[in-house]
Amino acid sequence: SPPPPPPDNSLPCPAQLNPNKYGMSSLNCPFQNVDVGDQIYFTADGPSFAKEITDPNSNIWWVGFDWSKPCYQGITTQGNVSVIKKEIFPNVAAGINHSMFRKTDGSLWACGKDTFGQLGDGTVTNRYLPMQVSVGVKSVAVGFAHTLILKSDGTLLVCGLNSNGELGDGTNIDRHLPVQIMTGVKSVAASGEFSLILKNDNTLYGCGLNNYGQLANGTTFSFNSPIQMMTNVSSMAAGNYTSLILKTDGTLWACGVCYEQNIHPSHPVPMQILSNVKSMSAGGGHALALKTDGTLWGIGYNGEGQLGLGDVNYRTVFTQIVANVKYMSAGGSHSLILKTDNTLWGCGLNDNGQLGDGTVTNHMAPVQVMTSVLSMSAGYQYSLIQKTDGTFWVCGSNNAGQLGVGTIDNAPHPIPMKITF
């Protein structure tokens, strides 16, 4: 058996893995949550190479093979194995009133409003049940009425509204079918009418509306082709008029509207706002940041209690909310918080039942919603949830069919409903 793994980013070696499935000879040690049936994608990485493994739970494992380092997690005939990085990509994306669901087989399904072709099915017909629109998808992001589809090979496809160039295809023409705009893409984010694109070399690009400087290029002019924003970026999040940028050193930067109370000055040059950050999410007027110690912090508008601090007071600096957090999603005026025990909690506006706690009462402090949750996305007035068993659940507003339950109505839906497709 292999020696005990080191503490940094290491994983146990619980079982044997079929090496032929992955094109890797004599892989004697698999990794946590990776098993037969998982999807494997490949990327080049200098003189050695790395393998990006996506397991059924959308956990991304970067597994590096380096001939110069000792073997911690196992050995192959090609070199030694160590885990470099893990990322979580949500399987659901909620916008204003259109929704995207990514299944474990990589297929992408869409429902809701389709006025500008944001569902990507070639029409402008609203859909009240999820319909398949793509395959081989790694992750997806949605804005006001546009969609970014990142394929497993790193190509980026876009569709929907393009009035401010948010699709980044060099035009301002709406697209009813996805068109490719870029390759070598690692992750994507979208909100309002702009898009953020992170390339494999950790360079961040942006396109679309830039009225508050959210594209971080020193101007407030909009761009219909992606422009370079920053380097050494680990991840990013997009709010209504805000870009949050996490650098590889763990510092968090913001541009656009940067959460000053009662004023909305432009910040076209990124400013550092926090450190020791692991991930973040930007909502309608508030933001959430998860620190490396598992504590969750919030900033910005709090009129409905969306910061979960027990009051409705605006915060101009990040304030700690809760601990033991794994993931979070900031919506229009509500927040969803996934704890390390996979329980889901919510706070903020709840007039349409978007918190999923069975009521339409706003909550200024987080209330428990569900157990056994894998990922979630907080939209404008609704929420999408995926449980650890792979099932999808929805709650909140269904005014355009965005819940995917086959109907459309203006009633609140405070009890999460399971949808099957």
C-alpha positions as CSV (number, residue, x, y, z in Angstrom):
1,S,0.0,0.0,0.0
2,P,1.2,3.6,-0.6
3,P,2.6,5.6,2.3
4,P,0.3,8.0,4.2
5,P,-0.5,11.1,2.1
6,P,0.8,14.5,3.0
7,P,-1.7,17.0,4.5
8,D,-1.9,19.5,1.6
9,N,-4.6,18.8,-1.0
10,S,-4.1,15.0,-0.7
11,L,-6.7,12.3,-0.9
12,P,-7.0,8.7,0.2
13,C,-6.5,5.7,-2.0
14,P,-9.6,3.6,-1.2
15,A,-9.9,1.1,-4.1
16,Q,-8.7,-0.2,-7.4
17,L,-9.6,1.6,-10.6
18,N,-9.9,0.2,-14.1
19,P,-6.9,1.9,-15.9
20,N,-8.0,1.1,-19.4
21,K,-11.1,3.3,-19.2
22,Y,-9.0,6.4,-18.7
23,G,-6.2,5.6,-21.2
24,M,-3.7,5.4,-18.3
25,S,-1.7,2.3,-17.9
26,S,-1.3,0.7,-14.5
27,L,-3.0,3.3,-12.4
28,N,-2.9,1.5,-9.1
29,C,-4.5,4.2,-7.0
30,P,-7.8,6.1,-7.7
31,F,-9.0,9.2,-6.0
32,Q,-11.8,10.0,-3.7
33,N,-15.2,10.2,-5.5
34,V,-13.7,9.0,-8.7
35,D,-14.9,5.6,-10.0
36,V,-15.8,3.7,-13.1
37,G,-18.3,5.7,-15.1
38,D,-16.8,9.1,-14.3
39,Q,-15.8,11.4,-17.1
40,I,-12.1,12.1,-17.8
41,Y,-10.8,15.0,-19.7
42,F,-7.2,15.7,-20.6
43,T,-5.0,18.9,-20.7
44,A,-1.4,19.5,-21.5
45,D,0.8,20.8,-18.7
46,G,4.4,21.4,-19.6
47,P,7.0,18.6,-19.5
48,S,4.8,16.6,-17.2
49,F,1.0,16.5,-17.7
50,A,-2.2,16.9,-15.8
51,K,-5.5,15.1,-16.0
52,E,-8.7,16.9,-15.1
53,I,-11.2,14.3,-13.7
54,T,-14.8,15.2,-13.3
55,D,-16.7,12.9,-11.1
56,P,-20.5,12.4,-11.1
57,N,-20.9,15.0,-8.4
58,S,-19.2,17.7,-10.6
59,N,-16.1,17.7,-8.4
60,I,-13.1,18.7,-10.6
61,W,-9.9,16.9,-9.6
62,W,-6.6,18.1,-11.1
63,V,-4.4,15.1,-10.9
64,G,-0.8,15.8,-11.8
65,F,1.9,13.4,-13.0
66,D,5.4,14.5,-12.1
67,W,8.4,12.3,-12.5
68,S,10.5,14.4,-10.1
69,K,8.3,14.0,-7.0
70,P,7.8,11.1,-4.6
71,C,4.6,9.0,-4.9
72,Y,2.0,10.0,-2.3
73,Q,-1.3,8.7,-3.7
74,G,-0.1,5.8,-5.9
75,I,2.1,5.1,-8.8
76,T,1.7,4.6,-12.5
77,T,4.2,3.2,-15.1
78,Q,4.2,6.8,-16.5
79,G,5.1,8.7,-13.4
80,N,4.1,9.6,-9.8
81,V,0.6,10.8,-8.9
82,S,-0.4,13.7,-6.7
83,V,-3.6,15.7,-6.4
84,I,-3.1,19.4,-7.3
85,K,-6.5,21.0,-7.0
86,K,-10.2,20.4,-6.5
87,E,-12.9,22.7,-7.9
88,I,-16.7,22.5,-7.6
89,F,-18.9,23.4,-10.6
90,P,-22.6,23.6,-9.8
91,N,-24.9,21.5,-11.9
92,V,-27.6,24.2,-12.0
93,A,-27.7,27.8,-13.1
94,A,-30.6,30.2,-12.3
95,G,-31.0,33.6,-13.9
96,I,-33.8,36.1,-14.0
97,N,-36.4,33.7,-15.4
98,H,-34.5,31.0,-17.4
99,S,-32.8,27.9,-15.9
100,M,-30.1,25.5,-16.9
101,F,-29.6,21.9,-15.6
102,R,-26.5,19.9,-16.3
103,K,-26.9,16.1,-15.8
104,T,-24.1,13.8,-14.7
105,D,-23.7,12.5,-18.3
106,G,-22.8,16.1,-19.4
107,S,-26.1,16.8,-21.1
108,L,-27.5,20.3,-20.7
109,W,-31.2,21.0,-20.3
110,A,-33.1,24.3,-20.3
111,C,-36.4,25.8,-19.4
112,G,-38.1,29.2,-18.8
113,K,-38.2,32.4,-20.8
114,D,-36.6,32.3,-24.3
115,T,-37.4,35.8,-25.7
116,F,-33.9,36.3,-27.0
117,G,-32.9,32.6,-27.6
118,Q,-31.2,32.3,-24.2
119,L,-32.3,28.6,-24.0
120,G,-30.2,27.8,-27.0
121,D,-32.8,25.6,-28.8
122,G,-32.9,27.7,-32.0
123,T,-36.3,29.3,-31.1
124,V,-37.7,32.1,-29.0
125,T,-40.4,29.9,-27.5
126,N,-40.7,29.7,-23.7
127,R,-40.3,26.2,-22.3
128,Y,-42.2,25.0,-19.3
129,L,-40.4,21.6,-19.1
130,P,-36.6,21.2,-19.4
131,M,-35.5,20.3,-22.9
132,Q,-32.0,19.1,-23.9
133,V,-30.0,21.7,-25.7
134,S,-26.4,20.4,-25.6
135,V,-24.1,17.5,-24.7
136,G,-20.5,17.2,-23.4
137,V,-21.0,20.2,-21.1
138,K,-18.6,20.9,-18.2
139,S,-20.4,24.0,-16.7
140,V,-22.9,26.7,-17.5
141,A,-23.5,30.3,-16.5
142,V,-26.5,32.6,-17.1
143,G,-27.1,36.3,-17.1
144,F,-30.2,38.4,-17.6
145,A,-31.1,36.8,-20.9
146,H,-27.9,35.1,-22.1
147,T,-26.2,31.8,-21.5
148,L,-22.6,30.7,-21.5
149,I,-22.0,27.0,-22.2
150,L,-18.5,25.6,-21.4
151,K,-17.9,22.3,-23.1
152,S,-15.7,19.5,-21.7
153,D,-13.0,20.2,-24.4
154,G,-12.7,23.8,-23.2
155,T,-14.7,25.4,-26.1
156,L,-17.1,28.2,-25.1
157,L,-20.5,28.5,-26.7
158,V,-22.9,31.4,-26.2
159,C,-26.5,32.3,-27.0
160,G,-29.3,34.7,-26.1
161,L,-29.4,38.5,-25.7
162,N,-26.4,40.4,-27.2
163,S,-27.5,44.0,-27.1
164,N,-24.4,45.1,-25.2
165,G,-22.0,42.5,-26.7
166,E,-22.4,40.1,-23.7
167,L,-22.0,37.1,-26.0
168,G,-18.5,38.2,-27.0
169,D,-18.9,37.2,-30.7
170,G,-17.9,40.6,-32.1
171,T,-21.5,41.6,-32.9
172,N,-24.5,42.8,-31.1
173,I,-26.8,40.3,-32.8
174,D,-28.9,38.0,-30.6
175,R,-28.2,34.3,-31.0
176,H,-30.9,31.7,-30.8
177,L,-28.5,28.8,-31.3
178,P,-25.2,28.6,-29.4
179,V,-22.1,29.9,-31.3
180,Q,-18.5,29.2,-30.4
181,I,-16.4,32.2,-29.4
182,M,-13.3,30.8,-27.6
183,T,-11.2,27.7,-26.9
184,G,-9.0,26.9,-23.9
185,V,-11.5,28.1,-21.4
186,K,-11.4,26.9,-17.8
187,S,-14.6,28.5,-16.3
188,V,-17.3,31.1,-16.9
189,A,-19.5,33.5,-15.1
190,A,-22.3,35.8,-16.2
191,S,-24.8,38.3,-14.8
192,G,-26.9,41.2,-16.0
193,E,-25.6,41.9,-19.5
194,F,-21.9,41.0,-19.2
195,S,-19.8,37.8,-19.2
196,L,-16.5,36.7,-17.5
197,I,-14.3,34.1,-19.0
198,L,-11.3,32.4,-17.4
199,K,-8.8,30.8,-19.7
200,N,-6.6,27.8,-18.8
201,D,-3.6,30.0,-18.3
202,N,-5.5,31.8,-15.5
203,T,-6.0,35.0,-17.6
204,L,-9.4,36.6,-17.1
205,Y,-11.4,38.1,-20.0
206,G,-14.7,39.9,-20.1
207,C,-17.2,41.3,-22.6
208,G,-20.6,43.1,-22.6
209,L,-22.0,46.0,-20.6
210,N,-19.3,48.0,-18.8
211,N,-21.2,51.0,-17.5
212,Y,-19.7,50.9,-14.0
213,G,-16.3,49.5,-15.1
214,Q,-17.2,45.9,-14.3
215,L,-14.8,44.7,-17.1
216,A,-11.8,46.1,-15.2
217,N,-10.0,47.8,-18.1
218,G,-10.0,51.3,-16.8
219,T,-13.0,52.5,-18.9
220,T,-16.8,52.4,-18.9
221,F,-17.2,51.5,-22.6
222,S,-18.9,48.2,-23.5
223,F,-17.1,45.6,-25.6
224,N,-18.6,43.0,-27.9
225,S,-15.4,40.9,-28.0
226,P,-13.6,39.6,-24.9
227,I,-10.9,41.9,-23.5
228,Q,-8.2,40.9,-21.0
229,M,-9.0,42.0,-17.5
230,M,-6.4,40.4,-15.1
231,T,-3.8,37.6,-14.9
232,N,-3.2,35.0,-12.2
233,V,-6.9,34.6,-11.6
234,S,-8.2,31.5,-9.8
235,S,-12.0,32.1,-10.2
236,M,-14.6,34.9,-10.6
237,A,-18.2,35.8,-9.9
238,A,-20.5,38.3,-11.6
239,G,-23.2,40.4,-9.9
240,N,-25.6,42.9,-11.5
241,Y,-22.9,45.5,-12.1
242,T,-20.0,43.9,-10.2
243,S,-17.1,41.6,-11.0
244,L,-15.5,39.7,-8.1
245,I,-12.1,38.3,-9.0
246,L,-10.2,35.7,-6.9
247,K,-6.5,35.7,-7.6
248,T,-4.3,32.6,-7.2
249,D,-2.8,34.1,-4.0
250,G,-6.2,34.1,-2.3
251,T,-6.9,37.8,-2.5
252,L,-10.3,39.0,-3.6
253,W,-10.7,42.0,-5.9
254,A,-13.8,43.9,-7.1
255,C,-14.6,46.3,-9.9
256,G,-17.7,48.0,-11.1
257,V,-20.1,48.7,-8.2
258,C,-18.2,47.9,-5.1
259,Y,-20.8,48.0,-2.3
260,E,-20.6,51.6,-1.1
261,Q,-23.9,52.4,0.6
262,N,-26.2,54.8,-1.2
263,I,-23.7,55.6,-4.0
264,H,-22.7,53.7,-7.0
265,P,-19.4,55.2,-8.3
266,S,-17.6,53.4,-11.1
267,H,-14.6,51.4,-10.2
268,P,-13.1,50.4,-13.6
269,V,-9.8,49.5,-11.9
270,P,-10.0,46.4,-9.6
271,M,-9.6,47.1,-5.9
272,Q,-8.7,44.5,-3.3
273,I,-11.4,43.9,-0.7
274,L,-10.6,40.7,1.1
275,S,-7.8,38.0,1.6
276,N,-7.6,34.3,2.4
277,V,-10.6,33.7,0.1
278,K,-11.6,30.3,-1.3
279,S,-14.7,31.2,-3.4
280,M,-17.3,33.8,-3.7
281,S,-20.8,34.7,-5.2
282,A,-22.2,38.0,-6.3
283,G,-26.0,38.8,-6.2
284,G,-28.3,41.6,-7.0
285,G,-26.7,44.1,-4.6
286,H,-24.8,41.8,-2.2
287,A,-21.9,39.4,-2.2
288,L,-20.8,36.4,-0.2
289,A,-17.2,35.2,0.3
290,L,-16.1,31.8,1.6
291,K,-12.7,32.0,3.4
292,T,-10.2,29.2,3.5
293,D,-11.1,28.5,7.1
294,G,-14.7,27.7,6.1
295,T,-16.2,30.9,7.4
296,L,-18.7,32.8,5.3
297,W,-18.7,36.5,5.0
298,G,-21.1,39.0,3.4
299,I,-21.1,42.6,2.2
300,G,-23.6,45.0,0.5
301,Y,-27.3,45.5,0.4
302,N,-29.2,43.7,3.2
303,G,-32.7,45.2,3.1
304,E,-34.4,41.8,3.2
305,G,-31.8,40.1,5.4
306,Q,-30.0,38.4,2.5
307,L,-26.7,38.7,4.4
308,G,-28.0,36.4,7.1
309,L,-26.8,38.7,9.9
310,G,-30.0,39.0,11.9
311,D,-30.8,42.5,10.7
312,V,-31.4,44.6,7.6
313,N,-28.5,46.9,7.9
314,Y,-26.2,47.6,4.9
315,R,-22.6,46.4,5.2
316,T,-19.8,48.3,3.5
317,V,-17.2,45.8,4.8
318,F,-17.3,42.1,4.8
319,T,-18.9,40.7,8.0
320,Q,-18.8,37.1,9.2
321,I,-22.1,35.2,8.9
322,V,-21.6,31.5,9.7
323,A,-18.9,28.8,9.8
324,N,-18.5,25.3,8.3
325,V,-19.6,26.4,4.9
326,K,-18.8,24.5,1.7
327,Y,-20.5,26.5,-1.0
328,M,-22.9,29.5,-1.4
329,S,-25.0,31.3,-4.0
330,A,-26.2,34.9,-3.9
331,G,-29.4,35.6,-5.7
332,G,-31.4,38.7,-6.5
333,S,-32.2,39.4,-2.8
334,H,-31.7,36.0,-1.2
335,S,-28.8,33.7,-0.4
336,L,-28.3,30.0,-0.3
337,I,-25.7,28.4,1.9
338,L,-24.4,24.9,1.7
339,K,-22.7,23.7,4.8
340,T,-20.0,21.0,5.1
341,D,-22.6,18.4,6.3
342,N,-24.5,19.0,3.0
343,T,-27.4,20.8,4.7
344,L,-28.8,23.7,2.8
345,W,-29.7,27.0,4.5
346,G,-31.3,30.2,3.2
347,C,-31.9,33.8,4.1
348,G,-33.3,37.0,2.7
349,L,-36.3,37.8,0.5
350,N,-38.9,35.0,0.5
351,D,-42.0,36.5,-1.1
352,N,-42.1,33.8,-3.8
353,G,-40.9,31.0,-1.5
354,Q,-37.4,31.1,-3.0
355,L,-35.8,30.0,0.3
356,G,-37.8,26.7,0.1
357,D,-38.6,26.6,3.8
358,G,-42.4,26.2,3.2
359,T,-43.2,29.8,4.0
360,V,-43.2,33.2,2.2
361,T,-41.7,34.9,5.2
362,N,-38.4,36.8,4.9
363,H,-35.6,35.5,7.1
364,M,-32.8,37.7,8.4
365,A,-30.8,34.7,9.7
366,P,-30.2,31.5,7.8
367,V,-32.9,28.8,8.2
368,Q,-32.4,25.2,7.2
369,V,-34.1,24.2,4.0
370,M,-32.9,20.7,3.0
371,T,-30.4,17.9,3.7
372,S,-28.2,15.9,1.4
373,V,-27.6,18.8,-1.0
374,L,-24.9,18.8,-3.6
375,S,-25.2,22.1,-5.4
376,M,-27.6,25.0,-5.9
377,S,-28.1,28.3,-7.6
378,A,-30.0,31.3,-6.4
379,G,-31.8,33.2,-9.2
380,Y,-33.7,36.4,-9.2
381,Q,-36.8,35.2,-7.3
382,Y,-36.3,31.4,-7.3
383,S,-33.9,28.6,-6.5
384,L,-32.6,25.5,-8.2
385,I,-31.2,22.7,-6.0
386,Q,-29.4,19.4,-6.8
387,K,-29.3,16.7,-4.1
388,T,-26.5,14.2,-3.6
389,D,-28.6,11.5,-5.3
390,G,-28.5,13.6,-8.5
391,T,-32.2,14.7,-8.3
392,F,-33.2,18.3,-9.1
393,W,-35.5,20.3,-6.9
394,V,-37.0,23.8,-7.5
395,C,-38.8,26.5,-5.5
396,G,-39.9,30.1,-5.8
397,S,-41.3,32.1,-8.7
398,N,-42.5,30.3,-11.8
399,N,-43.8,33.3,-13.8
400,A,-42.0,32.2,-17.0
401,G,-41.8,28.4,-16.5
402,Q,-38.3,28.6,-15.0
403,L,-39.1,25.9,-12.4
404,G,-39.5,23.3,-15.2
405,V,-42.6,21.8,-13.7
406,G,-44.6,22.0,-16.9
407,T,-46.8,24.9,-16.0
408,I,-46.6,28.7,-15.6
409,D,-48.2,30.8,-12.9
410,N,-47.7,33.8,-10.6
411,A,-48.2,31.9,-7.3
412,P,-45.3,31.4,-4.8
413,H,-43.9,27.9,-4.6
414,P,-42.3,27.7,-1.1
415,I,-42.0,23.9,-0.9
416,P,-39.2,22.5,-3.1
417,M,-40.6,20.3,-5.9
418,K,-38.7,17.5,-7.5
419,I,-38.5,17.6,-11.3
420,T,-37.7,14.7,-13.5
421,F,-36.5,14.8,-17.1
